[in-house]
């Protein structure tokens, strides 16, 4: 864990003395982001609890925060107040603020969204806190008498700069308004400076509040006469809808603001990156970093050092490295929305990038907001109806799963929360599109191709299904007939007993392996009842598909041993012998365990869920 410089300047020492004379002391306004007086917390637990550094030496402050979303932290608003009790404005922090994530990665805080009724703020990161599971939010306040834990990186009773997170035990005395009153559970645990903003968790590990203020009895640096150990937290249990609404806020670039080479801004579902090669690119939140998912591009590559600027005249422009408004020849791309002073660029939660201008009425008040330019990269719902197309840069979502048609010609199915790949068709054929044809087949075409024109790159081959549609269902993309019957489905199959996925070893082996979303774990359930992998290979039972038959992967030949029922009870049965279930031999659970057929007995080794 990164340690912050802690030597106090005379100014900060005086500020601390003034705060300590108050009836309740706001923690975190002086001191450093270190640890709560209590039990040291193992490094692999509470990974969502992180360090904040606000301002720069020698006027920096330290606080604690909690990851509630990969782009948002919950912490105390008082951490950002210039003076005790002063309101914190919405928008960019007044002081440079960084967060050190578990593992040492540093992110910048670029936006604050405070609550007016309690000491709480949500802070947006410039880049996602990847690899950290956000804290779960409680939706009920802990009752009086219930024990909770409060954690932080503040000082302890004896150490000014501990090198790890600590957790302290408290008992709830009341939950009224926006506050949660706490008392030390053992008379010795206490919150100290630097713990401000840290999480208060219930017995199940759910977030019920964030540390706000404390008497600090026994903390290093507190008066020896102070023995009180109580604390107050800002409640979060009643704010789930507010937190969700904040997460949906657009990211805004106003007139005069720039996105420099290598910089990124992120909304709930998209990232806008000014790449070092000169391209300005919108990626879906699950894309980028050589994982596809590009939704829009300025087409200005080959200009290293280029930057983007939202001009005061309303034009959003990509300039060459040393270019500027005085040199028209340095413009690489522009939205051509000049003449609208005060316009702003917004990256919306739905993935759309736009230039907006709000008119002013005759009395000086704000009028109607007008969209002057857009990337047209927002979500298109959760299904493709018969005849509909998913064009380059468009995407579908059901909240759990995302289907993207990226501009590089790739169809990508990913888990929304983690970005884990579930299925995909990579063509790398620029500007290809997906068509849910009226004949029932879902087809990937080249830019200039189409039904009757050729250019077919891939198809579900589920023809003769007039009125069929494609929809996201759970973690799968499914083509359904007009009457609701399954015509085709993309699937990753996870074994219920092992937790591992149905896997192909690249030759003939069918087995289970750790789920990772690779192409060898992506199976197409076709209208012909095949389970295809690698395009032309099929899951195949030994001759006759009888009990005891082995299961392997062979070239698709249409034989009866390559026909499977994918059933609603999560079993996979042989069409030749519907009483025979595909299972893992010997109820094995290790990587590489092989598959075969045996009478369906309801065992966990016969269950295959689409994760």
TORVEXSE-882957 format. One record per residue (C-alpha): residue in one letter; chain; x negated, z, y. Coordinates in Angstrom, 3 decimals. Example, Ala and Ser with C-alpha at 12.3 -4.5 7.8 and 13.67 -1.06 7.14 Angstrom:
<nodes>
NODE  resn  chain         u         w         v
NODE     A      A   -12.300     7.800    -4.500
NODE     S      A   -13.670     7.140    -1.060
</nodes>
This chain:
<nodes>
NODE  resn  chain         u         w         v
NODE     X      A     0.000     0.000     0.000
NODE     X      A    -1.361    -0.918     3.394
NODE     X      A    -2.294     2.101     5.509
NODE     X      A    -1.771     2.091     9.240
NODE     X      A    -4.185     3.363    11.855
NODE     X      A    -3.011     6.860    12.791
NODE     X      A    -5.264     8.209    15.531
NODE     X      A    -2.960     9.275    18.359
NODE     X      A    -3.641     8.326    21.948
NODE     X      A    -3.046    10.971    24.645
NODE     X      A     0.157     9.137    25.639
NODE     X      A     1.567     9.284    22.124
NODE     X      A     0.619    12.921    21.691
NODE     X      A     2.550    13.782    24.848
NODE     X      A     5.576    11.799    23.630
NODE     X      A     5.533    13.687    20.356
NODE     X      A     5.463    17.058    22.116
NODE     X      A     8.485    16.109    24.227
NODE     X      A    10.448    15.095    21.142
NODE     X      A     9.565    18.245    19.252
NODE     X      A    11.111    20.367    21.974
NODE     X      A    14.547    18.801    21.460
NODE     X      A    17.180    20.503    19.266
NODE     X      A    17.024    17.607    16.755
NODE     X      A    13.916    15.460    16.505
NODE     X      A    14.180    11.729    15.981
NODE     X      A    11.673    10.983    13.245
NODE     X      A     9.532     7.884    13.362
NODE     X      A     9.152     7.593    17.143
NODE     X      A     5.639     8.927    16.782
NODE     X      A     3.428     9.349    13.760
NODE     X      A     2.982     6.622    11.178
NODE     X      A     4.801     4.916     8.359
NODE     X      A     3.622     7.036     5.481
NODE     X      A     5.572     9.618     3.168
NODE     X      A     8.885    12.310     2.789
NODE     X      A     7.825    15.757     1.849
NODE     X      A     8.802    15.860    -1.798
NODE     X      A     7.704    14.152    -5.005
NODE     X      A     5.299    11.180    -4.982
NODE     X      A     7.199     8.107    -6.184
NODE     X      A     5.698     5.865    -8.922
NODE     X      A     4.598     2.496    -7.546
NODE     X      A     6.972     0.527    -9.801
NODE     X      A    10.119     2.348    -8.620
NODE     X      A    12.024     2.018    -5.348
NODE     X      A    10.274    -1.293    -4.710
NODE     X      A    13.003    -2.061    -2.175
NODE     X      A    11.621     0.720     0.073
NODE     X      A     9.063    -0.710     2.503
NODE     X      A     6.898     0.178     5.531
NODE     X      A     7.607    -0.875     9.112
NODE     X      A     5.016    -1.108    11.872
NODE     X      A     6.493    -1.521    15.358
NODE     X      A     4.252    -2.498    18.248
NODE     X      A     0.492    -2.823    18.306
NODE     X      A    -2.294    -0.282    18.398
NODE     X      A    -2.567     2.071    20.190
NODE     X      A     1.185     2.114    20.913
NODE     X      A     2.412     1.291    17.417
NODE     X      A     5.108     3.273    15.629
NODE     X      A     5.773     3.652    11.941
NODE     X      A     9.094     3.780    10.094
NODE     X      A    10.546     3.131     6.659
NODE     X      A    13.135     0.485     5.704
NODE     X      A    15.103    -0.748     2.695
NODE     X      A    15.542    -4.324     1.470
NODE     X      A    19.307    -5.023     1.306
NODE     X      A    18.898    -8.806     0.964
NODE     X      A    15.820   -10.978     0.570
NODE     X      A    16.012   -11.716     4.314
NODE     X      A    17.352    -8.403     5.662
NODE     X      A    16.225    -4.777     5.892
NODE     X      A    18.318    -1.714     6.712
NODE     X      A    16.598     0.917     8.846
NODE     X      A    17.222     3.252    11.797
NODE     X      A    17.921     1.693    15.188
NODE     X      A    15.994     4.566    16.801
NODE     X      A    12.796     3.074    15.380
NODE     X      A    13.150     0.238    17.908
NODE     X      A    14.412     2.178    20.947
NODE     X      A    11.999     2.114    23.884
NODE     X      A    13.137     5.640    24.814
NODE     X      A    15.009     8.266    22.732
NODE     X      A    18.744     7.626    22.714
NODE     X      A    18.441     4.192    24.328
NODE     X      A    20.543     1.367    22.862
NODE     X      A    18.723    -1.377    20.969
NODE     X      A    19.737    -4.920    21.992
NODE     X      A    20.710    -7.648    19.563
NODE     X      A    18.056   -10.289    18.981
NODE     X      A    14.280   -10.442    18.826
NODE     X      A    12.527    -7.026    18.718
NODE     X      A    10.960    -5.997    22.037
NODE     X      A     7.708    -5.228    20.204
NODE     X      A     5.982    -7.209    17.480
NODE     X      A     7.236    -5.762    14.196
NODE     X      A     5.868    -6.276    10.709
NODE     X      A     6.910    -4.990     7.324
NODE     X      A     4.569    -4.358     4.413
NODE     X      A     6.408    -5.096     1.189
NODE     X      A     5.721    -3.478    -2.142
NODE     X      A     2.596    -5.245    -3.390
NODE     X      A     1.086    -5.606     0.083
NODE     X      A     2.718    -8.828     1.335
NODE     X      A     3.373    -8.709     5.096
NODE     X      A     6.434   -10.237     6.782
NODE     X      A     7.496   -10.394    10.442
NODE     X      A    10.791    -9.013    11.732
NODE     X      A    12.370   -11.694    13.936
NODE     X      A    15.876   -10.415    14.702
NODE     X      A    17.726    -7.114    15.042
NODE     X      A    21.451    -6.531    14.494
NODE     X      A    22.235    -2.906    15.477
NODE     X      A    25.405    -0.882    14.895
NODE     X      A    26.870     0.639    18.048
NODE     X      A    28.429     3.643    16.302
NODE     X      A    25.419     5.060    14.404
NODE     X      A    21.640     5.053    14.135
NODE     X      A    21.442     1.900    12.022
NODE     X      A    20.095    -1.616    12.418
NODE     X      A    19.696    -4.626    10.131
NODE     X      A    16.403    -6.451    10.649
NODE     X      A    15.910   -10.087     9.659
NODE     X      A    12.609   -11.214     8.101
NODE     X      A    10.958   -14.517     8.898
NODE     X      A    10.440   -15.261     5.198
NODE     X      A    12.263   -13.978     2.101
NODE     X      A    11.071   -10.779     0.423
NODE     X      A    10.533   -12.632    -2.832
NODE     X      A    10.139   -10.661    -6.037
NODE     X      A    11.897    -7.560    -4.670
NODE     X      A    15.327    -6.640    -6.001
NODE     X      A    17.516    -5.526    -3.071
NODE     X      A    19.017    -2.049    -3.170
NODE     X      A    22.594    -1.737    -4.404
NODE     X      A    25.124    -0.593    -1.797
NODE     X      A    27.466     2.295    -2.528
NODE     X      A    31.036     1.786    -1.319
NODE     X      A    31.968     5.470    -1.398
NODE     X      A    30.473     8.402     0.488
NODE     X      A    28.896    11.156    -1.634
NODE     X      A    31.074    14.268    -1.711
NODE     X      A    29.918    17.566    -0.231
NODE     X      A    27.733    19.386    -2.729
NODE     X      A    26.428    16.187    -4.373
NODE     X      A    22.672    15.758    -4.604
NODE     X      A    20.975    12.693    -3.109
NODE     X      A    17.377    11.611    -2.665
NODE     X      A    15.745    10.523     0.591
NODE     X      A    12.520     8.523     0.578
NODE     X      A     9.954     7.452     3.131
NODE     X      A     6.354     6.759     4.073
NODE     X      A     6.108     9.631     6.573
NODE     X      A     3.664    12.535     6.669
NODE     X      A     3.856    15.474     4.307
NODE     X      A     3.258    19.179     4.906
NODE     X      A    -0.484    18.798     4.506
NODE     X      A    -1.366    15.113     4.805
NODE     X      A    -1.112    13.051     7.977
NODE     X      A    -1.539     9.697     6.209
NODE     X      A    -0.467     9.826     2.554
NODE     X      A    -1.083     6.605     0.651
NODE     X      A     2.231     6.422    -1.206
NODE     X      A     5.983     6.738    -0.966
NODE     X      A     7.533    10.180    -1.466
NODE     X      A    11.100    11.178    -2.309
NODE     X      A    12.831    14.420    -1.340
NODE     X      A    15.914    16.102    -2.836
NODE     X      A    18.857    16.930    -0.575
NODE     X      A    22.423    18.164    -0.925
NODE     X      A    25.237    16.570     1.068
NODE     X      A    26.999    19.058     3.342
NODE     X      A    29.396    16.594     5.005
NODE     X      A    30.149    12.904     5.611
NODE     X      A    31.972    12.440     8.894
NODE     X      A    32.132     9.438    11.213
NODE     X      A    28.894     7.514    10.913
NODE     X      A    26.778    10.495     9.843
NODE     X      A    25.806    12.072     6.557
NODE     X      A    24.673    15.707     6.974
NODE     X      A    22.055    16.860     4.467
NODE     X      A    20.319    20.086     3.521
NODE     X      A    17.186    20.535     1.462
NODE     X      A    18.091    20.993    -2.210
NODE     X      A    15.249    23.429    -2.866
NODE     X      A    14.391    24.791     0.573
NODE     X      A    11.040    23.009     0.638
NODE     X      A    11.790    19.264     0.609
NODE     X      A    12.112    17.892     4.140
NODE     X      A    11.989    14.661     6.165
NODE     X      A     9.007    14.176     8.483
NODE     X      A     7.847    11.712    11.103
NODE     X      A     7.599     8.208     9.657
NODE     X      A    10.501     8.710     7.252
NODE     X      A    13.004     7.397     9.800
NODE     X      A    15.004     4.487     8.375
NODE     X      A    14.154     5.264     4.749
NODE     X      A    16.897     5.099     2.109
NODE     X      A    19.211     7.902     1.046
NODE     X      A    20.285     7.151    -2.533
NODE     X      A    22.991     8.659    -4.727
NODE     X      A    22.443     9.682    -8.344
NODE     X      A    23.016     6.077    -9.488
NODE     X      A    20.369     4.733    -7.098
NODE     X      A    22.895     3.202    -4.695
NODE     X      A    22.288     3.254    -0.935
NODE     X      A    24.565     5.704     0.916
NODE     X      A    22.599     5.995     4.171
NODE     X      A    19.294     5.719     6.035
NODE     X      A    17.216     8.621     7.380
NODE     X      A    17.954     9.253    11.043
NODE     X      A    16.755    12.680    12.288
NODE     X      A    15.488    15.986    10.988
NODE     X      A    14.458    19.525    12.028
NODE     X      A    11.100    18.838    10.301
NODE     X      A    10.524    22.444     9.300
NODE     X      A     7.183    22.638     7.502
NODE     X      A     6.045    19.106     8.384
NODE     X      A     2.452    18.651     9.457
NODE     X      A     2.355    18.837    13.236
NODE     X      A     5.704    20.637    13.615
NODE     X      A     5.750    24.102    15.295
NODE     X      A     4.980    26.902    12.861
NODE     X      A     8.157    28.665    14.057
NODE     X      A    10.379    25.786    12.889
NODE     X      A    11.691    26.559     9.383
NODE     X      A    14.888    24.501     9.259
NODE     X      A    14.908    21.721     6.614
NODE     X      A    18.243    19.982     7.289
NODE     X      A    18.568    16.296     8.155
NODE     X      A    21.079    13.686     9.263
NODE     X      A    21.393    10.159     7.847
NODE     X      A    23.333     7.176     9.169
NODE     X      A    25.981     6.268     6.608
NODE     X      A    26.027     2.823     4.970
NODE     X      A    28.728     3.342     2.333
NODE     X      A    31.503     2.083     4.663
NODE     X      A    29.602    -0.945     5.978
NODE     X      A    29.550    -3.442     3.079
NODE     X      A    31.692    -6.016     4.924
NODE     X      A    29.674    -5.613     8.139
NODE     X      A    26.377    -6.039     6.285
NODE     X      A    27.718    -9.177     4.603
NODE     X      A    28.852   -10.595     7.951
NODE     X      A    25.419    -9.957     9.510
NODE     X      A    23.738   -11.754     6.617
NODE     X      A    25.794   -14.846     7.470
NODE     X      A    24.535   -15.043    11.061
NODE     X      A    22.820   -18.277    12.068
NODE     X      A    19.207   -18.362    13.169
NODE     X      A    18.933   -19.587    16.745
NODE     X      A    16.201   -21.371    18.714
NODE     X      A    16.991   -21.333    22.427
NODE     X      A    15.656   -23.519    25.202
NODE     X      A    11.877   -23.234    25.469
NODE     X      A    11.366   -21.733    21.984
NODE     X      A     9.159   -23.478    19.421
NODE     X      A     8.565   -23.607    15.704
NODE     X      A     4.825   -23.966    15.268
NODE     X      A     2.974   -25.722    12.470
NODE     X      A     3.334   -23.729     9.250
NODE     X      A     6.189   -21.548    10.556
NODE     X      A     9.538   -21.004     8.833
NODE     X      A    12.938   -19.708     9.855
NODE     X      A    15.474   -18.777     7.180
NODE     X      A    19.248   -18.346     7.103
NODE     X      A    21.359   -17.066     4.217
NODE     X      A    21.139   -20.371     2.304
NODE     X      A    18.465   -22.519     3.940
NODE     X      A    14.898   -22.569     5.211
NODE     X      A    13.637   -24.734     8.090
NODE     X      A     9.894   -25.296     7.716
NODE     X      A     7.575   -26.988    10.206
NODE     X      A     5.197   -28.143     7.506
NODE     X      A     1.494   -28.457     8.210
NODE     X      A     1.656   -32.171     7.308
NODE     X      A     3.934   -32.763    10.318
NODE     X      A     7.286   -32.957     8.530
NODE     X      A    10.147   -30.726     9.671
NODE     X      A    12.126   -29.999     6.490
NODE     X      A    15.307   -28.140     5.555
NODE     X      A    15.116   -26.675     2.063
NODE     X      A    17.834   -24.858     0.225
NODE     X      A    16.852   -21.185    -0.087
NODE     X      A    16.049   -21.775    -3.795
NODE     X      A    13.770   -24.755    -3.035
NODE     X      A    10.449   -25.451    -1.376
NODE     X      A     6.993   -24.491    -2.614
NODE     X      A     6.838   -27.518    -4.955
NODE     X      A    10.276   -26.726    -6.399
NODE     X      A    12.234   -29.564    -4.797
NODE     X      A    15.441   -28.678    -2.997
NODE     X      A    14.736   -30.586     0.245
NODE     X      A    18.036   -31.288     2.039
NODE     X      A    16.823   -33.047     5.205
NODE     X      A    13.501   -34.223     6.639
NODE     X      A    12.378   -35.499    10.031
NODE     X      A    10.147   -38.127     8.392
NODE     X      A     7.151   -37.240    10.560
NODE     X      A     4.526   -36.515     7.910
NODE     X      A     0.963   -37.595     8.517
NODE     X      A     0.808   -35.619    11.761
NODE     X      A    -0.933   -32.331    10.933
NODE     X      A    -0.400   -29.657    13.540
NODE     X      A     2.907   -31.104    14.777
NODE     X      A     5.421   -28.610    16.125
NODE     X      A     9.164   -28.500    16.932
NODE     X      A    10.605   -27.408    20.260
NODE     X      A    14.117   -26.674    21.490
NODE     X      A    13.787   -27.938    25.047
NODE     X      A    15.562   -26.464    28.040
NODE     X      A    17.284   -29.832    28.593
NODE     X      A    19.042   -29.545    25.212
NODE     X      A    16.826   -31.916    23.227
NODE     X      A    15.344   -30.708    19.924
NODE     X      A    12.003   -32.501    19.482
NODE     X      A     9.101   -32.757    17.028
NODE     X      A     5.856   -33.351    18.956
NODE     X      A     2.361   -34.296    17.902
NODE     X      A    -0.140   -31.449    17.782
NODE     X      A    -1.233   -31.758    21.409
NODE     X      A     1.939   -33.401    22.704
NODE     X      A     4.426   -32.129    25.279
NODE     X      A     7.429   -33.113    27.368
NODE     X      A     5.243   -34.844    29.953
NODE     X      A     3.998   -37.332    27.354
NODE     X      A     6.868   -39.355    25.783
NODE     X      A     4.405   -41.070    23.432
NODE     X      A     3.798   -37.743    21.666
NODE     X      A     7.430   -37.518    20.467
NODE     X      A     7.641   -37.975    16.684
NODE     X      A    11.371   -37.271    16.262
NODE     X      A    14.197   -36.056    18.515
NODE     X      A    17.856   -35.092    18.244
NODE     X      A    18.494   -37.120    21.447
NODE     X      A    20.725   -34.397    22.870
NODE     X      A    19.046   -34.149    26.290
NODE     X      A    21.241   -33.643    29.315
NODE     X      A    22.770   -30.431    27.949
NODE     X      A    20.828   -27.619    29.597
NODE     X      A    21.324   -24.335    27.759
NODE     X      A    21.942   -25.951    24.352
NODE     X      A    20.570   -24.117    21.327
NODE     X      A    19.459   -25.079    17.834
NODE     X      A    21.131   -23.108    15.008
NODE     X      A    20.334   -22.922    11.309
NODE     X      A    23.664   -21.843     9.852
NODE     X      A    24.228   -19.647     6.809
NODE     X      A    25.865   -22.657     5.109
NODE     X      A    22.602   -24.636     5.359
NODE     X      A    23.559   -26.869     8.267
NODE     X      A    21.126   -27.403    11.154
NODE     X      A    22.753   -28.275    14.455
NODE     X      A    22.304   -28.494    18.203
NODE     X      A    25.169   -26.715    19.982
NODE     X      A    26.115   -26.560    23.629
NODE     X      A    28.607   -24.129    25.114
NODE     X      A    30.256   -25.405    28.263
NODE     X      A    30.814   -23.208    31.301
NODE     X      A    34.268   -22.911    32.905
NODE     X      A    34.885   -22.968    36.636
NODE     X      A    34.939   -19.173    36.766
NODE     X      A    31.507   -18.986    35.113
NODE     X      A    32.727   -17.815    31.697
NODE     X      A    31.760   -19.470    28.414
NODE     X      A    33.912   -22.361    27.290
NODE     X      A    34.090   -24.452    24.116
NODE     X      A    31.013   -24.823    21.899
NODE     X      A    30.293   -28.461    21.116
NODE     X      A    28.189   -29.750    18.230
NODE     X      A    25.829   -32.396    19.637
NODE     X      A    23.787   -33.181    16.508
NODE     X      A    23.693   -31.957    12.909
NODE     X      A    21.754   -32.430     9.690
NODE     X      A    25.017   -32.447     7.661
NODE     X      A    23.503   -30.273     4.926
NODE     X      A    26.275   -27.709     4.428
NODE     X      A    27.895   -26.778     1.119
NODE     X      A    30.632   -29.068    -0.231
NODE     X      A    32.585   -26.460    -2.211
NODE     X      A    32.269   -25.867    -5.954
NODE     X      A    33.442   -29.136    -7.548
NODE     X      A    33.335   -32.923    -7.460
NODE     X      A    36.783   -34.420    -7.879
NODE     X      A    37.350   -37.726    -9.642
NODE     X      A    35.675   -40.485    -7.638
NODE     X      A    33.704   -38.090    -5.365
NODE     X      A    29.987   -38.366    -4.632
NODE     X      A    27.328   -35.744    -3.976
NODE     X      A    25.103   -37.469    -1.455
NODE     X      A    21.421   -36.698    -0.685
NODE     X      A    21.071   -33.326     1.035
NODE     X      A    24.462   -32.075    -0.154
NODE     X      A    25.082   -29.118    -2.440
NODE     X      A    27.794   -27.200    -4.255
NODE     X      A    28.066   -23.490    -4.931
NODE     X      A    30.441   -21.037    -6.581
NODE     X      A    28.503   -18.097    -5.138
NODE     X      A    26.709   -17.488    -8.422
NODE     X      A    25.200   -20.926    -8.989
NODE     X      A    23.999   -23.784    -6.764
NODE     X      A    23.994   -27.503    -7.590
NODE     X      A    21.813   -29.546    -5.214
NODE     X      A    21.364   -33.286    -4.776
NODE     X      A    18.040   -33.122    -2.995
NODE     X      A    16.754   -35.986    -0.854
NODE     X      A    13.971   -36.727    -3.336
NODE     X      A    16.467   -37.769    -5.999
NODE     X      A    16.621   -34.583    -8.072
NODE     X      A    19.765   -32.878    -9.367
NODE     X      A    19.031   -29.145    -9.469
NODE     X      A    21.169   -26.348   -10.904
NODE     X      A    19.875   -22.914    -9.914
NODE     X      A    20.951   -19.318    -9.917
NODE     X      A    21.845   -18.519    -6.305
NODE     X      A    20.437   -14.986    -6.151
NODE     X      A    17.105   -15.514    -7.913
NODE     X      A    16.443   -19.258    -7.588
NODE     X      A    15.938   -19.407   -11.362
NODE     X      A    16.370   -22.940   -12.648
NODE     X      A    19.213   -23.334   -15.123
NODE     X      A    19.281   -27.102   -15.570
NODE     X      A    18.067   -30.180   -13.759
NODE     X      A    17.493   -33.923   -13.781
NODE     X      A    14.321   -34.937   -11.947
NODE     X      A    14.127   -38.594   -10.902
NODE     X      A    11.954   -38.281    -7.750
NODE     X      A    13.787   -41.430    -6.678
NODE     X      A    14.248   -41.051    -2.918
NODE     X      A    17.853   -40.789    -1.623
NODE     X      A    19.496   -41.028    -5.068
NODE     X      A    23.036   -39.654    -5.332
NODE     X      A    25.450   -38.238    -7.894
NODE     X      A    28.811   -39.921    -8.571
NODE     X      A    31.744   -38.367   -10.485
NODE     X      A    33.173   -41.699   -11.543
NODE     X      A    36.879   -42.264   -12.015
NODE     X      A    36.133   -43.238   -15.637
NODE     X      A    35.019   -39.675   -16.416
NODE     X      A    31.232   -40.059   -16.410
NODE     X      A    28.971   -38.163   -14.006
NODE     X      A    26.154   -40.554   -13.046
NODE     X      A    22.927   -40.308   -11.052
NODE     X      A    22.330   -43.557    -9.162
NODE     X      A    19.468   -44.903    -7.073
NODE     X      A    20.017   -45.207    -3.316
NODE     X      A    21.104   -48.846    -3.578
NODE     X      A    22.714   -48.556    -6.992
NODE     X      A    26.263   -47.729    -7.962
NODE     X      A    29.112   -48.458   -10.323
NODE     X      A    28.969   -52.172   -11.073
NODE     X      A    25.619   -52.546    -9.260
NODE     X      A    23.250   -50.905   -11.693
NODE     X      A    20.612   -48.362   -10.718
NODE     X      A    21.766   -45.817   -13.299
NODE     X      A    19.094   -43.086   -13.656
NODE     X      A    21.069   -40.644   -15.828
NODE     X      A    24.647   -40.118   -16.985
NODE     X      A    26.731   -37.617   -18.941
NODE     X      A    28.160   -40.583   -20.884
NODE     X      A    31.591   -38.937   -20.849
NODE     X      A    33.461   -42.202   -20.231
NODE     X      A    37.097   -42.883   -21.090
NODE     X      A    38.155   -39.746   -19.254
NODE     X      A    40.139   -40.962   -16.271
NODE     X      A    40.755   -38.147   -13.779
NODE     X      A    37.841   -36.035   -15.017
NODE     X      A    36.036   -33.803   -12.521
NODE     X      A    32.794   -31.812   -12.352
NODE     X      A    32.798   -28.110   -11.455
NODE     X      A    30.463   -25.130   -11.320
NODE     X      A    31.646   -22.528   -13.800
NODE     X      A    29.570   -19.380   -14.104
NODE     X      A    26.003   -20.633   -14.507
NODE     X      A    26.928   -24.064   -15.858
NODE     X      A    27.906   -27.482   -14.519
NODE     X      A    30.912   -28.688   -16.522
NODE     X      A    32.688   -32.050   -16.638
NODE     X      A    36.329   -31.443   -17.524
NODE     X      A    39.048   -33.863   -18.488
NODE     X      A    42.143   -34.085   -16.317
NODE     X      A    43.893   -31.721   -18.752
NODE     X      A    41.035   -29.178   -18.545
NODE     X      A    39.230   -30.017   -21.784
NODE     X      A    35.424   -29.955   -21.762
NODE     X      A    33.835   -33.412   -21.702
NODE     X      A    30.237   -32.338   -20.985
NODE     X      A    28.373   -29.196   -19.913
NODE     X      A    24.871   -28.207   -18.842
NODE     X      A    23.769   -25.094   -20.633
NODE     X      A    21.057   -22.563   -21.085
NODE     X      A    22.022   -20.451   -24.101
NODE     X      A    20.905   -16.810   -24.158
NODE     X      A    21.028   -14.913   -27.456
NODE     X      A    23.104   -11.747   -27.151
NODE     X      A    20.913    -9.736   -29.521
NODE     X      A    17.458   -10.858   -28.366
NODE     X      A    18.095   -11.633   -24.695
NODE     X      A    15.981   -14.760   -25.275
NODE     X      A    17.031   -18.388   -24.854
NODE     X      A    17.580   -21.295   -27.212
NODE     X      A    14.327   -23.231   -26.938
NODE     X      A    12.703   -26.451   -28.145
NODE     X      A     8.966   -26.521   -28.837
NODE     X      A     8.545   -30.201   -27.917
NODE     X      A     8.393   -31.522   -31.494
NODE     X      A    11.020   -30.453   -34.070
NODE     X      A    11.108   -26.680   -33.685
NODE     X      A    14.252   -24.851   -32.510
NODE     X      A    13.728   -21.166   -31.749
NODE     X      A    14.281   -18.400   -29.227
NODE     X      A    11.909   -17.736   -26.321
NODE     X      A    11.846   -15.822   -23.044
NODE     X      A    14.348   -17.413   -20.657
NODE     X      A    12.594   -19.239   -17.830
NODE     X      A    14.780   -22.258   -17.044
NODE     X      A    12.358   -24.954   -18.189
NODE     X      A    13.524   -28.376   -19.373
NODE     X      A    13.057   -27.336   -23.006
NODE     X      A    15.763   -24.681   -22.529
NODE     X      A    18.271   -27.020   -20.849
NODE     X      A    20.833   -28.365   -23.293
NODE     X      A    23.479   -30.977   -22.542
NODE     X      A    26.715   -30.295   -24.433
NODE     X      A    28.025   -33.868   -24.648
NODE     X      A    31.495   -35.289   -25.233
NODE     X      A    30.197   -36.339   -28.682
NODE     X      A    29.674   -32.604   -29.460
NODE     X      A    25.896   -32.969   -29.385
NODE     X      A    23.499   -30.401   -27.946
NODE     X      A    20.871   -32.651   -26.376
NODE     X      A    17.462   -31.660   -25.024
NODE     X      A    14.723   -33.861   -23.555
NODE     X      A    17.187   -36.716   -23.089
NODE     X      A    17.297   -38.136   -26.621
NODE     X      A    16.727   -35.172   -28.959
NODE     X      A    19.575   -33.291   -30.667
NODE     X      A    19.976   -29.881   -32.259
NODE     X      A    20.260   -30.709   -35.970
NODE     X      A    21.244   -28.768   -39.093
NODE     X      A    19.809   -29.523   -42.546
NODE     X      A    21.791   -32.023   -44.653
NODE     X      A    25.346   -30.828   -45.212
NODE     X      A    25.152   -28.018   -42.628
NODE     X      A    25.816   -25.474   -45.351
NODE     X      A    25.148   -21.745   -45.329
NODE     X      A    21.397   -21.170   -45.312
NODE     X      A    20.617   -24.504   -43.648
NODE     X      A    17.763   -24.529   -41.186
NODE     X      A    18.258   -25.766   -37.619
NODE     X      A    15.711   -28.059   -35.950
NODE     X      A    15.453   -30.678   -33.173
NODE     X      A    15.537   -34.353   -34.223
NODE     X      A    16.107   -37.750   -32.557
NODE     X      A    19.817   -38.171   -31.825
NODE     X      A    21.377   -40.477   -34.436
NODE     X      A    25.085   -39.601   -34.319
NODE     X      A    25.068   -37.865   -37.707
NODE     X      A    27.576   -35.110   -38.545
NODE     X      A    24.736   -32.568   -38.798
NODE     X      A    24.192   -33.038   -35.043
NODE     X      A    27.753   -32.054   -34.093
NODE     X      A    28.425   -28.551   -32.755
NODE     X      A    31.362   -26.561   -31.441
NODE     X      A    30.475   -24.411   -28.424
NODE     X      A    33.238   -21.825   -28.719
NODE     X      A    34.924   -19.516   -26.211
NODE     X      A    33.814   -16.466   -28.235
NODE     X      A    30.188   -17.532   -27.472
NODE     X      A    29.466   -18.672   -31.029
NODE     X      A    28.047   -22.113   -31.825
NODE     X      A    29.440   -23.484   -35.094
NODE     X      A    28.740   -26.586   -37.186
NODE     X      A    31.512   -29.197   -36.916
NODE     X      A    30.943   -30.041   -40.603
NODE     X      A    31.520   -26.389   -41.565
NODE     X      A    33.248   -24.479   -38.750
NODE     X      A    32.789   -21.199   -40.599
NODE     X      A    29.009   -21.512   -40.307
NODE     X      A    27.483   -19.994   -37.138
NODE     X      A    24.093   -20.798   -35.691
NODE     X      A    22.123   -17.552   -35.732
NODE     X      A    18.607   -16.174   -35.508
NODE     X      A    17.221   -15.650   -39.016
NODE     X      A    16.947   -12.056   -40.114
NODE     X      A    18.367   -10.818   -36.782
NODE     X      A    14.859   -11.288   -35.375
NODE     X      A    14.356   -10.902   -31.628
NODE     X      A    10.718   -11.919   -31.047
NODE     X      A     9.562   -15.078   -29.290
NODE     X      A     9.376   -17.947   -31.776
NODE     X      A    12.030   -16.611   -34.153
NODE     X      A    13.719   -19.528   -35.917
NODE     X      A    17.361   -20.536   -36.331
NODE     X      A    19.724   -21.332   -39.169
NODE     X      A    23.351   -21.365   -40.328
NODE     X      A    25.179   -18.426   -41.876
NODE     X      A    28.776   -17.353   -42.245
NODE     X      A    30.230   -16.136   -38.936
NODE     X      A    30.409   -12.342   -39.130
NODE     X      A    30.605   -11.435   -35.433
NODE     X      A    27.003   -10.217   -35.328
NODE     X      A    25.086   -10.207   -32.052
NODE     X      A    22.595   -12.701   -33.539
NODE     X      A    25.424   -15.291   -33.670
NODE     X      A    26.383   -14.976   -29.997
NODE     X      A    25.038   -17.380   -27.351
NODE     X      A    26.075   -16.805   -23.751
NODE     X      A    25.483   -19.138   -20.833
NODE     X      A    23.504   -16.735   -18.614
</nodes>
